[in-house]
Amino acid sequence: MMKVLVVDDDVVSRMVLMHLVDSCGTFDIVEAEDGADAWQQLEAGLRPAICFCDLRMPRLSGMELLQRIKQHAELQAMPFVLVTSATDGDTVRLASDAGAAGYVVKPFQADQVRVHLARFLTPPAPAPGEGEHHAETPAATQLRLGINAERLLVYLGGFQSQLAAAGEELHQLQASGDQQETRLRLERLHTGCVTLGLHGAAAGLLAVLAGQLSGMNVQAVLSGVQRAVARQADLTRQALG
């Protein structure tokens, strides 16, 4: 069973976060009362699939724990999600520069947590021939996100604009040989697909991320994601009548 490490010196916050992780799927949740406790467990051999860690803690802060993890050969690839009440750009930029996979903001929302666990969840199997178009119904997405159809169309339109810009940006990144930034951009697009319930498109991005990031593969999967988003937008508009 996949292990998830939850680190927070505030026991109530830790319990809430553990409950949200548990509500997203079947995981073996390991808790640590602060960064020092977490590091002790990691040094003793704990190898979680992902870590959610509070930013501000005594003894060893979340940022300090992240820096240690990124210097450890066996741990550096583990996604590390910072938990914070701060929403300022400096905090987010500092976490990103240090190698954080993302962050969640207190008070916690289930969708913030689910997005980071999506790569470890198995989506429903697509119907035969569905492939890249395998997705939630627009109504299910609206219910999960707590929005109406008009707002979903805004989200889908914004994602379409992001995808349109991503093609040229990714081409330039690959031409310059910047594979790390290419991977980060694709992971952000994957998060967008997961958030919007686009299961087939998300699976296509994961397949590319798991293999060689060739220009042909990246552009092909981007085209598939664009088609999936356009189809979902059409279905949403049809539901509106």
GROMACS elastic network, one bead per residue, 0.5 to 0.9 nm:
[ bonds ]
;  ai    aj funct       b0    kb
    1    26     6  0.75827   500
    1    27     6  0.60581   500
    1    28     6  0.60177   500
    2    26     6  0.78825   500
    2    27     6  0.53005   500
    2    28     6  0.58322   500
    2    29     6  0.83805   500
    2    48     6  0.71419   500
    2    49     6  0.62234   500
    2    50     6  0.88241   500
    2   120     6  0.79108   500
    3    27     6  0.58896   500
    3    29     6  0.57324   500
    3    30     6  0.68716   500
    3    46     6  0.88896   500
    3    47     6  0.74719   500
    3    49     6  0.55575   500
    3    50     6  0.72697   500
    3    51     6  0.88977   500
    4    21     6  0.81555   500
    4    27     6  0.66104   500
    4    28     6  0.61586   500
    4    30     6  0.60100   500
    4    31     6  0.83804   500
    4    47     6  0.89636   500
    4    48     6  0.53191   500
    4    49     6  0.59332   500
    4    50     6  0.53210   500
    4    51     6  0.58859   500
    4    52     6  0.77273   500
    5    28     6  0.86198   500
    5    29     6  0.60260   500
    5    31     6  0.57536   500
    5    32     6  0.73842   500
    5    38     6  0.80818   500
    5    47     6  0.88453   500
    5    48     6  0.60024   500
    5    49     6  0.80016   500
    5    50     6  0.64119   500
    5    52     6  0.61883   500
    5    53     6  0.79658   500
    6    14     6  0.68350   500
    6    17     6  0.74320   500
    6    18     6  0.68027   500
    6    29     6  0.71735   500
    6    30     6  0.62068   500
    6    32     6  0.62384   500
    6    33     6  0.86234   500
    6    38     6  0.85717   500
    6    50     6  0.88321   500
    6    51     6  0.59738   500
    6    53     6  0.59527   500
    6    54     6  0.84481   500
    7    14     6  0.68854   500
    7    30     6  0.86042   500
    7    31     6  0.59056   500
    7    33     6  0.59763   500
    7    34     6  0.57516   500
    7    35     6  0.66758   500
    7    37     6  0.84723   500
    7    38     6  0.66887   500
    7    51     6  0.76076   500
    7    52     6  0.61648   500
    7    54     6  0.60607   500
    7    62     6  0.83565   500
    7    83     6  0.89239   500
    8    11     6  0.68938   500
    8    12     6  0.89423   500
    8    13     6  0.69034   500
    8    14     6  0.53651   500
    8    31     6  0.81022   500
    8    32     6  0.66670   500
    8    33     6  0.54977   500
    8    34     6  0.54261   500
    8    35     6  0.77352   500
    8    52     6  0.84967   500
    8    53     6  0.61510   500
    8    54     6  0.50753   500
    8    55     6  0.83551   500
    8    56     6  0.85563   500
    8    57     6  0.72610   500
    8    62     6  0.88379   500
    8    83     6  0.84577   500
    9    12     6  0.89281   500
    9    13     6  0.81855   500
    9    14     6  0.74072   500
    9    32     6  0.78090   500
    9    35     6  0.82201   500
    9    54     6  0.76813   500
    9    56     6  0.85742   500
    9    57     6  0.61112   500
    9    58     6  0.77553   500
   10    13     6  0.54249   500
   10    14     6  0.61300   500
   10    15     6  0.86911   500
   10    33     6  0.75594   500
   10    34     6  0.85971   500
   10    54     6  0.89337   500
   10    57     6  0.87175   500
   11    15     6  0.60927   500
   11    16     6  0.86404   500
   11    33     6  0.74741   500
   12    15     6  0.50950   500
   12    16     6  0.62218   500
   12    17     6  0.86125   500
   13    16     6  0.51342   500
   13    17     6  0.61377   500
   13    18     6  0.85135   500
   13   106     6  0.85367   500
   13   107     6  0.86040   500
   13   108     6  0.86620   500
   14    17     6  0.52024   500
   14    18     6  0.60683   500
   14    19     6  0.85643   500
   14    31     6  0.77334   500
   14    32     6  0.86672   500
   14    33     6  0.82341   500
   14    54     6  0.88961   500
   15    18     6  0.50596   500
   15    19     6  0.61102   500
   15    20     6  0.86742   500
   16    19     6  0.51039   500
   16    20     6  0.63147   500
   16    21     6  0.87508   500
   16   108     6  0.78425   500
   17    20     6  0.50956   500
   17    21     6  0.62405   500
   17    22     6  0.85663   500
   17    52     6  0.84889   500
   17   108     6  0.71723   500
   17   110     6  0.88331   500
   17   113     6  0.81997   500
   18    21     6  0.51192   500
   18    22     6  0.61133   500
   18    23     6  0.86106   500
   18    29     6  0.69988   500
   18    30     6  0.87386   500
   18    31     6  0.80996   500
   19    22     6  0.50205   500
   19    23     6  0.61576   500
   19    24     6  0.88484   500
   20    23     6  0.50257   500
   20    24     6  0.65233   500
   20   108     6  0.83603   500
   20   109     6  0.80760   500
   20   110     6  0.58223   500
   20   113     6  0.69784   500
   20   114     6  0.81567   500
   21    24     6  0.53376   500
   21    25     6  0.71056   500
   21    26     6  0.85946   500
   21    27     6  0.76673   500
   21    29     6  0.79410   500
   21   110     6  0.80874   500
   21   113     6  0.67380   500
   21   114     6  0.73942   500
   21   117     6  0.79634   500
   22    25     6  0.57714   500
   22    26     6  0.64323   500
   22    27     6  0.65238   500
   22    28     6  0.85809   500
   22    29     6  0.77114   500
   23    26     6  0.80262   500
   23   110     6  0.82225   500
   23   114     6  0.88711   500
   24    27     6  0.86053   500
   24   110     6  0.79864   500
   24   113     6  0.80828   500
   24   114     6  0.60253   500
   24   117     6  0.75640   500
   24   118     6  0.86298   500
   24   121     6  0.83567   500
   25   117     6  0.85954   500
   25   120     6  0.89035   500
   25   121     6  0.70242   500
   26   121     6  0.87245   500
   28    48     6  0.89579   500
   29    48     6  0.89009   500
   30    48     6  0.82865   500
   31    38     6  0.78840   500
   32    35     6  0.73125   500
   32    36     6  0.84358   500
   32    37     6  0.55595   500
   32    38     6  0.51371   500
   32    39     6  0.88822   500
   32    41     6  0.82129   500
   33    36     6  0.81940   500
   33    37     6  0.61094   500
   33    38     6  0.73957   500
   34    37     6  0.53675   500
   34    38     6  0.63071   500
   34    39     6  0.87530   500
   34    53     6  0.85279   500
   34    54     6  0.81631   500
   34    57     6  0.61682   500
   34    58     6  0.70000   500
   34    59     6  0.74335   500
   34    60     6  0.69099   500
   34    61     6  0.76970   500
   34    62     6  0.84132   500
   35    39     6  0.60782   500
   35    40     6  0.85440   500
   35    53     6  0.78889   500
   35    54     6  0.83640   500
   35    57     6  0.68981   500
   35    58     6  0.77389   500
   35    59     6  0.69224   500
   35    61     6  0.57539   500
   35    62     6  0.62186   500
   35    64     6  0.80027   500
   35    65     6  0.59493   500
   36    39     6  0.51229   500
   36    40     6  0.61658   500
   36    41     6  0.87136   500
   36    58     6  0.84640   500
   36    59     6  0.61063   500
   36    60     6  0.52517   500
   36    61     6  0.82216   500
   36    65     6  0.78679   500
   37    40     6  0.51363   500
   37    41     6  0.63729   500
   37    42     6  0.87232   500
   37    60     6  0.86820   500
   38    41     6  0.51939   500
   38    42     6  0.62016   500
   38    43     6  0.86190   500
   38    65     6  0.81909   500
   39    43     6  0.60089   500
   39    44     6  0.84282   500
   39    60     6  0.87454   500
   39    65     6  0.69945   500
   39    68     6  0.84082   500
   39    69     6  0.84331   500
   40    43     6  0.51824   500
   40    44     6  0.61846   500
   40    45     6  0.89176   500
   40    46     6  0.89962   500
   41    45     6  0.66012   500
   41    46     6  0.56658   500
   41    47     6  0.89110   500
   42    45     6  0.52603   500
   42    47     6  0.65678   500
   42    48     6  0.85498   500
   42    69     6  0.89305   500
   42    75     6  0.84306   500
   43    46     6  0.70601   500
   47    50     6  0.86674   500
   47    74     6  0.84079   500
   47    75     6  0.73757   500
   47    78     6  0.85310   500
   48    51     6  0.68346   500
   48    75     6  0.88373   500
   48    78     6  0.75146   500
   49    78     6  0.61542   500
   49    79     6  0.72813   500
   49   120     6  0.84170   500
   50    78     6  0.56462   500
   50    80     6  0.60783   500
   50    81     6  0.77900   500
   50   116     6  0.85988   500
   50   117     6  0.81072   500
   51    78     6  0.74246   500
   51    79     6  0.64136   500
   51    81     6  0.60538   500
   51    82     6  0.83277   500
   52    79     6  0.86792   500
   52    80     6  0.61831   500
   52    82     6  0.59296   500
   52    83     6  0.65396   500
   52   103     6  0.84252   500
   52   104     6  0.86352   500
   52   113     6  0.89650   500
   53    61     6  0.88787   500
   53    62     6  0.58153   500
   53    63     6  0.88851   500
   53    65     6  0.86298   500
   53    66     6  0.87703   500
   53    80     6  0.73802   500
   53    81     6  0.62057   500
   53    82     6  0.50049   500
   53    83     6  0.54288   500
   53    84     6  0.85433   500
   54    57     6  0.68800   500
   54    61     6  0.75998   500
   54    62     6  0.55215   500
   54    63     6  0.87493   500
   54    81     6  0.86127   500
   54    82     6  0.57806   500
   54    84     6  0.59563   500
   55    61     6  0.58842   500
   55    63     6  0.61990   500
   55    64     6  0.89281   500
   55    82     6  0.59820   500
   55    83     6  0.57311   500
   55    84     6  0.54919   500
   55    85     6  0.85335   500
   56    60     6  0.84695   500
   56    61     6  0.53285   500
   56    62     6  0.62112   500
   56    63     6  0.81796   500
   56    83     6  0.87391   500
   56    84     6  0.75637   500
   57    60     6  0.62082   500
   57    62     6  0.68408   500
   58    61     6  0.63019   500
   60    63     6  0.82296   500
   60    64     6  0.60880   500
   60    65     6  0.64696   500
   61    64     6  0.51369   500
   61    65     6  0.61741   500
   61    66     6  0.85802   500
   62    65     6  0.50655   500
   62    66     6  0.61131   500
   62    67     6  0.86714   500
   62    82     6  0.68634   500
   62    83     6  0.82689   500
   63    66     6  0.50201   500
   63    67     6  0.62668   500
   63    68     6  0.87722   500
   63    82     6  0.80301   500
   63    94     6  0.88042   500
   63    95     6  0.71700   500
   63    98     6  0.78797   500
   63   100     6  0.89815   500
   64    67     6  0.51416   500
   64    68     6  0.63998   500
   64    69     6  0.87187   500
   65    68     6  0.51761   500
   65    69     6  0.61982   500
   65    70     6  0.86998   500
   66    69     6  0.50799   500
   66    70     6  0.61825   500
   66    71     6  0.87120   500
   66    76     6  0.88193   500
   66    80     6  0.70754   500
   66    82     6  0.87168   500
   66    95     6  0.86418   500
   66    98     6  0.72527   500
   66    99     6  0.76403   500
   66   100     6  0.73396   500
   67    70     6  0.52452   500
   67    71     6  0.64583   500
   67    72     6  0.89504   500
   67    98     6  0.66443   500
   67    99     6  0.81616   500
   68    71     6  0.52275   500
   68    72     6  0.64912   500
   68    76     6  0.86236   500
   69    72     6  0.51438   500
   69    73     6  0.82101   500
   69    74     6  0.85473   500
   69    75     6  0.56048   500
   69    76     6  0.53848   500
   69    77     6  0.87105   500
   69    78     6  0.82771   500
   69    80     6  0.88273   500
   70    73     6  0.75875   500
   70    75     6  0.67663   500
   70    77     6  0.75746   500
   70    78     6  0.86164   500
   70    98     6  0.80458   500
   70    99     6  0.72554   500
   71    75     6  0.79977   500
   71    76     6  0.63829   500
   72    75     6  0.53465   500
   72    76     6  0.55669   500
   73    76     6  0.57605   500
   73    77     6  0.81706   500
   74    77     6  0.74267   500
   74    78     6  0.85213   500
   75    78     6  0.55479   500
   76    79     6  0.81604   500
   76    99     6  0.88613   500
   77    80     6  0.88011   500
   78   101     6  0.88537   500
   79    99     6  0.86924   500
   79   100     6  0.70102   500
   79   101     6  0.54053   500
   79   102     6  0.84405   500
   79   116     6  0.85837   500
   80    99     6  0.78375   500
   80   100     6  0.52272   500
   80   101     6  0.53646   500
   80   102     6  0.72214   500
   80   103     6  0.84605   500
   81   100     6  0.58917   500
   81   101     6  0.54970   500
   81   102     6  0.50305   500
   81   104     6  0.71477   500
   81   116     6  0.78736   500
   82    95     6  0.75422   500
   82   100     6  0.69148   500
   82   101     6  0.80933   500
   82   102     6  0.64820   500
   82   104     6  0.64046   500
   82   105     6  0.85377   500
   83    86     6  0.89096   500
   83   102     6  0.89403   500
   83   103     6  0.56601   500
   83   105     6  0.59114   500
   83   106     6  0.71418   500
   83   108     6  0.88775   500
   84    87     6  0.77237   500
   84   103     6  0.72381   500
   84   104     6  0.64123   500
   84   105     6  0.50642   500
   84   106     6  0.60124   500
   84   107     6  0.89932   500
   85   104     6  0.83337   500
   85   105     6  0.52362   500
   85   107     6  0.75248   500
   86    89     6  0.88468   500
   86    91     6  0.70080   500
   86    92     6  0.84950   500
   86   105     6  0.70755   500
   86   106     6  0.82906   500
   87    90     6  0.85594   500
   87    91     6  0.71349   500
   87    92     6  0.72482   500
   87   105     6  0.72519   500
   88    91     6  0.57371   500
   88    92     6  0.67421   500
   88    93     6  0.88723   500
   89    92     6  0.51741   500
   89    93     6  0.59591   500
   89    94     6  0.84385   500
   90    93     6  0.51194   500
   90    94     6  0.59807   500
   90    95     6  0.85330   500
   91    94     6  0.51670   500
   91    95     6  0.61793   500
   91    96     6  0.85917   500
   92    95     6  0.51928   500
   92    96     6  0.61497   500
   92    97     6  0.86099   500
   92   102     6  0.81384   500
   92   103     6  0.76171   500
   93    96     6  0.50701   500
   93    97     6  0.60640   500
   93    98     6  0.85429   500
   94    97     6  0.51545   500
   94    98     6  0.62035   500
   94    99     6  0.87957   500
   94   100     6  0.88442   500
   95    98     6  0.51159   500
   95    99     6  0.64472   500
   95   100     6  0.53248   500
   95   101     6  0.84305   500
   95   102     6  0.77049   500
   95   103     6  0.82029   500
   96    99     6  0.51689   500
   96   100     6  0.50197   500
   96   101     6  0.70971   500
   96   102     6  0.70636   500
   97   100     6  0.73820   500
   99   102     6  0.87213   500
  100   103     6  0.75546   500
  101   116     6  0.82916   500
  101   184     6  0.88405   500
  102   116     6  0.79638   500
  103   112     6  0.83556   500
  103   116     6  0.89808   500
  104   107     6  0.87514   500
  104   108     6  0.69528   500
  104   109     6  0.82804   500
  104   112     6  0.59787   500
  104   113     6  0.70144   500
  105   108     6  0.60203   500
  105   109     6  0.81446   500
  105   112     6  0.80892   500
  106   109     6  0.79591   500
  108   111     6  0.87173   500
  108   112     6  0.72010   500
  108   113     6  0.78076   500
  109   112     6  0.54723   500
  109   113     6  0.68869   500
  109   114     6  0.89140   500
  110   113     6  0.53242   500
  110   114     6  0.60640   500
  110   115     6  0.87314   500
  111   115     6  0.60888   500
  111   116     6  0.88690   500
  111   144     6  0.82166   500
  111   145     6  0.74453   500
  111   195     6  0.76895   500
  112   115     6  0.56690   500
  112   116     6  0.72085   500
  113   116     6  0.56034   500
  113   117     6  0.65987   500
  113   118     6  0.88419   500
  114   117     6  0.50386   500
  114   118     6  0.59078   500
  114   194     6  0.88372   500
  114   195     6  0.85105   500
  115   118     6  0.52509   500
  115   119     6  0.81702   500
  115   191     6  0.61765   500
  115   192     6  0.85824   500
  115   194     6  0.64559   500
  115   195     6  0.63491   500
  116   119     6  0.70970   500
  116   120     6  0.85988   500
  116   191     6  0.76981   500
  117   120     6  0.55351   500
  117   121     6  0.66889   500
  118   121     6  0.51463   500
  118   122     6  0.79894   500
  118   123     6  0.86018   500
  118   191     6  0.80953   500
  118   194     6  0.67511   500
  119   122     6  0.78980   500
  119   190     6  0.89589   500
  119   194     6  0.88044   500
  119   202     6  0.88907   500
  119   203     6  0.89187   500
  119   206     6  0.79534   500
  122   125     6  0.83503   500
  123   126     6  0.85495   500
  123   199     6  0.64505   500
  123   200     6  0.88006   500
  123   203     6  0.87845   500
  124   134     6  0.88063   500
  124   135     6  0.89304   500
  124   199     6  0.80338   500
  125   134     6  0.82767   500
  126   129     6  0.78824   500
  126   130     6  0.58643   500
  126   131     6  0.64730   500
  126   132     6  0.89272   500
  126   133     6  0.85458   500
  126   134     6  0.54656   500
  126   135     6  0.81532   500
  126   199     6  0.84710   500
  126   200     6  0.75979   500
  127   130     6  0.53556   500
  127   131     6  0.77664   500
  127   134     6  0.74679   500
  128   131     6  0.76245   500
  129   132     6  0.89977   500
  129   133     6  0.89109   500
  130   133     6  0.54489   500
  130   134     6  0.54231   500
  130   135     6  0.89834   500
  130   200     6  0.80685   500
  131   134     6  0.56124   500
  131   200     6  0.56819   500
  131   201     6  0.81849   500
  131   204     6  0.88931   500
  132   135     6  0.82388   500
  132   198     6  0.81777   500
  132   199     6  0.76384   500
  132   201     6  0.50020   500
  132   202     6  0.83273   500
  132   203     6  0.79684   500
  132   204     6  0.70611   500
  132   224     6  0.62602   500
  132   225     6  0.71742   500
  132   227     6  0.81005   500
  132   228     6  0.62554   500
  133   198     6  0.73487   500
  133   199     6  0.77794   500
  133   200     6  0.56513   500
  133   201     6  0.69550   500
  133   224     6  0.84248   500
  133   225     6  0.85437   500
  133   227     6  0.77868   500
  133   228     6  0.51125   500
  133   229     6  0.84778   500
  133   231     6  0.74895   500
  133   232     6  0.82557   500
  134   197     6  0.89236   500
  134   198     6  0.65582   500
  134   199     6  0.55430   500
  134   201     6  0.75022   500
  134   228     6  0.81020   500
  135   138     6  0.85555   500
  135   196     6  0.85523   500
  135   197     6  0.56067   500
  135   200     6  0.63285   500
  135   201     6  0.82154   500
  135   228     6  0.82866   500
  135   232     6  0.80591   500
  136   139     6  0.79609   500
  136   140     6  0.60387   500
  136   141     6  0.62577   500
  136   196     6  0.81520   500
  136   197     6  0.51915   500
  136   198     6  0.65439   500
  136   199     6  0.73675   500
  136   232     6  0.89242   500
  137   140     6  0.52103   500
  137   141     6  0.64462   500
  137   142     6  0.87360   500
  137   197     6  0.81155   500
  137   232     6  0.81192   500
  137   235     6  0.82294   500
  137   236     6  0.85717   500
  138   141     6  0.50844   500
  138   142     6  0.61531   500
  138   143     6  0.86330   500
  138   149     6  0.76061   500
  138   152     6  0.79240   500
  138   196     6  0.87623   500
  138   197     6  0.84253   500
  138   232     6  0.69935   500
  138   233     6  0.84403   500
  138   235     6  0.70166   500
  138   236     6  0.57442   500
  138   239     6  0.82359   500
  139   142     6  0.51129   500
  139   143     6  0.62261   500
  139   144     6  0.86697   500
  139   148     6  0.84932   500
  139   149     6  0.77152   500
  139   236     6  0.80791   500
  139   239     6  0.84937   500
  140   143     6  0.51163   500
  140   144     6  0.61421   500
  140   145     6  0.86072   500
  140   197     6  0.84879   500
  141   144     6  0.51157   500
  141   145     6  0.60790   500
  141   146     6  0.82223   500
  141   147     6  0.82968   500
  141   152     6  0.80889   500
  141   195     6  0.84225   500
  141   196     6  0.64670   500
  141   197     6  0.61936   500
  142   145     6  0.52802   500
  142   146     6  0.56413   500
  142   148     6  0.57355   500
  142   149     6  0.66593   500
  142   151     6  0.85232   500
  142   152     6  0.67251   500
  142   196     6  0.89683   500
  143   146     6  0.50554   500
  143   147     6  0.66516   500
  143   148     6  0.80212   500
  144   147     6  0.80378   500
  145   148     6  0.88434   500
  145   152     6  0.89242   500
  145   195     6  0.82992   500
  145   196     6  0.85877   500
  147   150     6  0.81612   500
  147   151     6  0.60669   500
  147   152     6  0.67285   500
  148   151     6  0.54335   500
  148   152     6  0.63392   500
  148   153     6  0.88470   500
  149   153     6  0.62386   500
  149   154     6  0.87208   500
  149   236     6  0.64422   500
  149   237     6  0.78808   500
  149   239     6  0.80857   500
  149   240     6  0.70597   500
  150   153     6  0.51814   500
  150   154     6  0.64777   500
  150   155     6  0.88929   500
  150   236     6  0.84176   500
  150   237     6  0.85147   500
  150   240     6  0.83129   500
  151   155     6  0.63305   500
  151   156     6  0.86544   500
  152   155     6  0.50159   500
  152   156     6  0.61210   500
  152   157     6  0.84656   500
  152   196     6  0.84064   500
  152   233     6  0.82552   500
  152   236     6  0.77532   500
  153   156     6  0.50056   500
  153   157     6  0.59440   500
  153   158     6  0.84583   500
  153   232     6  0.88693   500
  153   233     6  0.61309   500
  153   236     6  0.69178   500
  153   237     6  0.77000   500
  154   157     6  0.50671   500
  154   158     6  0.61193   500
  154   159     6  0.85824   500
  155   158     6  0.51280   500
  155   159     6  0.61788   500
  155   160     6  0.86195   500
  155   196     6  0.81703   500
  156   159     6  0.50362   500
  156   160     6  0.61259   500
  156   161     6  0.87049   500
  156   196     6  0.77783   500
  156   229     6  0.64992   500
  156   230     6  0.79851   500
  156   232     6  0.78714   500
  156   233     6  0.63494   500
  157   160     6  0.50195   500
  157   161     6  0.63603   500
  157   162     6  0.87031   500
  157   229     6  0.84486   500
  157   230     6  0.86407   500
  157   233     6  0.77812   500
  158   161     6  0.51653   500
  158   162     6  0.63047   500
  158   163     6  0.87160   500
  159   163     6  0.61443   500
  159   164     6  0.85877   500
  159   189     6  0.85534   500
  159   192     6  0.73378   500
  159   193     6  0.88033   500
  159   226     6  0.88796   500
  159   229     6  0.78137   500
  160   163     6  0.50788   500
  160   164     6  0.61742   500
  160   165     6  0.87681   500
  160   226     6  0.66129   500
  160   229     6  0.68054   500
  160   230     6  0.76384   500
  161   164     6  0.50775   500
  161   165     6  0.64152   500
  161   166     6  0.85907   500
  162   165     6  0.53197   500
  162   166     6  0.60700   500
  162   189     6  0.85657   500
  163   167     6  0.66268   500
  163   189     6  0.78852   500
  163   222     6  0.72131   500
  163   223     6  0.88424   500
  163   225     6  0.81043   500
  163   226     6  0.67742   500
  164   167     6  0.59770   500
  164   168     6  0.79750   500
  164   222     6  0.89250   500
  164   226     6  0.81046   500
  165   168     6  0.61258   500
  165   169     6  0.64825   500
  165   170     6  0.87889   500
  166   170     6  0.57797   500
  166   171     6  0.83095   500
  166   185     6  0.80102   500
  166   186     6  0.89536   500
  166   189     6  0.89981   500
  166   222     6  0.83033   500
  167   170     6  0.54151   500
  167   171     6  0.62209   500
  167   172     6  0.88135   500
  167   218     6  0.85663   500
  167   219     6  0.67612   500
  167   222     6  0.71384   500
  167   223     6  0.88482   500
  168   172     6  0.62482   500
  168   173     6  0.86357   500
  169   172     6  0.52496   500
  169   173     6  0.62342   500
  169   174     6  0.87199   500
  169   182     6  0.88266   500
  170   174     6  0.61066   500
  170   175     6  0.84462   500
  170   181     6  0.86754   500
  170   182     6  0.60898   500
  170   185     6  0.77315   500
  170   186     6  0.86856   500
  170   215     6  0.83921   500
  170   218     6  0.80382   500
  170   219     6  0.84652   500
  171   174     6  0.53028   500
  171   175     6  0.61329   500
  171   176     6  0.87273   500
  171   182     6  0.89144   500
  171   215     6  0.68668   500
  171   218     6  0.86518   500
  171   219     6  0.81904   500
  172   176     6  0.62584   500
  172   177     6  0.86301   500
  172   178     6  0.88145   500
  173   176     6  0.52052   500
  173   177     6  0.62641   500
  173   178     6  0.52978   500
  173   179     6  0.72639   500
  173   181     6  0.71625   500
  173   182     6  0.61791   500
  174   178     6  0.57500   500
  174   179     6  0.64510   500
  174   181     6  0.89442   500
  174   182     6  0.68466   500
  174   213     6  0.83767   500
  174   214     6  0.79854   500
  174   215     6  0.69278   500
  175   178     6  0.77413   500
  175   215     6  0.86637   500
  176   179     6  0.86340   500
  177   180     6  0.87928   500
  177   182     6  0.88904   500
  178   181     6  0.57170   500
  178   182     6  0.63202   500
  178   183     6  0.87973   500
  179   183     6  0.60627   500
  179   184     6  0.86152   500
  179   213     6  0.75207   500
  180   183     6  0.51501   500
  180   184     6  0.62993   500
  180   185     6  0.87630   500
  181   185     6  0.61630   500
  181   186     6  0.86031   500
  182   185     6  0.52335   500
  182   186     6  0.63001   500
  182   187     6  0.86429   500
  182   213     6  0.80978   500
  183   186     6  0.51448   500
  183   187     6  0.61042   500
  183   188     6  0.86839   500
  183   209     6  0.68454   500
  183   213     6  0.79675   500
  184   187     6  0.50410   500
  184   188     6  0.62918   500
  184   189     6  0.87512   500
  185   188     6  0.51808   500
  185   189     6  0.64039   500
  185   190     6  0.86887   500
  186   189     6  0.50266   500
  186   190     6  0.61406   500
  186   191     6  0.86679   500
  186   205     6  0.69171   500
  186   206     6  0.86709   500
  186   208     6  0.88407   500
  186   209     6  0.75050   500
  186   218     6  0.85707   500
  187   191     6  0.62721   500
  187   192     6  0.87185   500
  187   205     6  0.78132   500
  187   206     6  0.81502   500
  187   209     6  0.79294   500
  188   191     6  0.50156   500
  188   192     6  0.63806   500
  188   193     6  0.87936   500
  189   193     6  0.63154   500
  189   194     6  0.86884   500
  189   202     6  0.81945   500
  189   205     6  0.79684   500
  189   225     6  0.89901   500
  190   193     6  0.50640   500
  190   194     6  0.62203   500
  190   195     6  0.85878   500
  190   201     6  0.78859   500
  190   202     6  0.52674   500
  190   203     6  0.82985   500
  190   204     6  0.88899   500
  190   205     6  0.61167   500
  190   206     6  0.73427   500
  191   194     6  0.50987   500
  191   195     6  0.61005   500
  191   196     6  0.86229   500
  191   202     6  0.78401   500
  192   195     6  0.51153   500
  192   196     6  0.62267   500
  192   197     6  0.86060   500
  192   198     6  0.85084   500
  192   202     6  0.84047   500
  193   196     6  0.51871   500
  193   197     6  0.60863   500
  193   199     6  0.70145   500
  193   200     6  0.87150   500
  193   201     6  0.64774   500
  193   202     6  0.53334   500
  193   225     6  0.80624   500
  193   229     6  0.85057   500
  194   197     6  0.50677   500
  194   198     6  0.59072   500
  194   199     6  0.65925   500
  194   201     6  0.86049   500
  194   202     6  0.61659   500
  195   198     6  0.77376   500
  196   199     6  0.86218   500
  196   229     6  0.88414   500
  197   200     6  0.89246   500
  197   202     6  0.85321   500
  198   201     6  0.55431   500
  198   202     6  0.61179   500
  198   203     6  0.86904   500
  198   225     6  0.84165   500
  198   228     6  0.71411   500
  198   229     6  0.76181   500
  198   232     6  0.82854   500
  199   202     6  0.51216   500
  199   203     6  0.61419   500
  199   204     6  0.86759   500
  200   203     6  0.50931   500
  200   204     6  0.62638   500
  200   205     6  0.87969   500
  200   225     6  0.83657   500
  200   228     6  0.79804   500
  201   204     6  0.50695   500
  201   205     6  0.64004   500
  201   206     6  0.87598   500
  201   221     6  0.77969   500
  201   222     6  0.86913   500
  201   224     6  0.66345   500
  201   225     6  0.50311   500
  201   226     6  0.86232   500
  201   227     6  0.89369   500
  201   228     6  0.65301   500
  201   229     6  0.85296   500
  202   205     6  0.52108   500
  202   206     6  0.62979   500
  202   207     6  0.87187   500
  202   225     6  0.79184   500
  203   206     6  0.50616   500
  203   207     6  0.61939   500
  203   208     6  0.87715   500
  204   207     6  0.51354   500
  204   208     6  0.64573   500
  204   209     6  0.87245   500
  204   221     6  0.62022   500
  204   222     6  0.89486   500
  204   224     6  0.79450   500
  204   225     6  0.80327   500
  205   208     6  0.51868   500
  205   209     6  0.61701   500
  205   210     6  0.86201   500
  205   218     6  0.83167   500
  205   221     6  0.63870   500
  205   222     6  0.80909   500
  205   225     6  0.82931   500
  206   210     6  0.60834   500
  206   211     6  0.87503   500
  207   210     6  0.51575   500
  207   211     6  0.65271   500
  208   211     6  0.52564   500
  208   212     6  0.67207   500
  208   213     6  0.64151   500
  208   214     6  0.86845   500
  208   217     6  0.66806   500
  208   218     6  0.68930   500
  208   221     6  0.75088   500
  209   212     6  0.72277   500
  209   213     6  0.67672   500
  210   213     6  0.85316   500
  211   214     6  0.87886   500
  212   217     6  0.79324   500
  213   216     6  0.83544   500
  213   217     6  0.65596   500
  213   218     6  0.63444   500
  214   217     6  0.53045   500
  214   218     6  0.62020   500
  214   219     6  0.86359   500
  215   218     6  0.52231   500
  215   219     6  0.61003   500
  215   220     6  0.84366   500
  216   219     6  0.53873   500
  216   220     6  0.60507   500
  216   221     6  0.86637   500
  217   220     6  0.51425   500
  217   221     6  0.62023   500
  217   222     6  0.85897   500
  218   221     6  0.53434   500
  218   222     6  0.61837   500
  218   223     6  0.87052   500
  219   222     6  0.50483   500
  219   223     6  0.62267   500
  219   224     6  0.87046   500
  220   223     6  0.52159   500
  220   224     6  0.64136   500
  220   225     6  0.88435   500
  221   225     6  0.62221   500
  221   226     6  0.86114   500
  222   225     6  0.50708   500
  222   226     6  0.61609   500
  222   227     6  0.86523   500
  223   226     6  0.50843   500
  223   227     6  0.62870   500
  223   228     6  0.86950   500
  224   227     6  0.51610   500
  224   228     6  0.62460   500
  224   229     6  0.87208   500
  225   228     6  0.50207   500
  225   229     6  0.61694   500
  225   230     6  0.85610   500
  226   229     6  0.51975   500
  226   230     6  0.61330   500
  226   231     6  0.85778   500
  227   230     6  0.51077   500
  227   231     6  0.61074   500
  227   232     6  0.86011   500
  228   231     6  0.51532   500
  228   232     6  0.62017   500
  228   233     6  0.86389   500
  229   232     6  0.50825   500
  229   233     6  0.61486   500
  229   234     6  0.86241   500
  230   233     6  0.50835   500
  230   234     6  0.62235   500
  230   235     6  0.87165   500
  231   234     6  0.50420   500
  231   235     6  0.62522   500
  231   236     6  0.86342   500
  232   235     6  0.50647   500
  232   236     6  0.61568   500
  232   237     6  0.86454   500
  233   236     6  0.50467   500
  233   237     6  0.62119   500
  233   238     6  0.86081   500
  234   237     6  0.51568   500
  234   238     6  0.61695   500
  234   239     6  0.86963   500
  235   238     6  0.50314   500
  235   239     6  0.62632   500
  235   240     6  0.87538   500
  236   239     6  0.51567   500
  236   240     6  0.64663   500
  236   241     6  0.89444   500
  237   240     6  0.50569   500
  237   241     6  0.65589   500
  238   241     6  0.50983   500
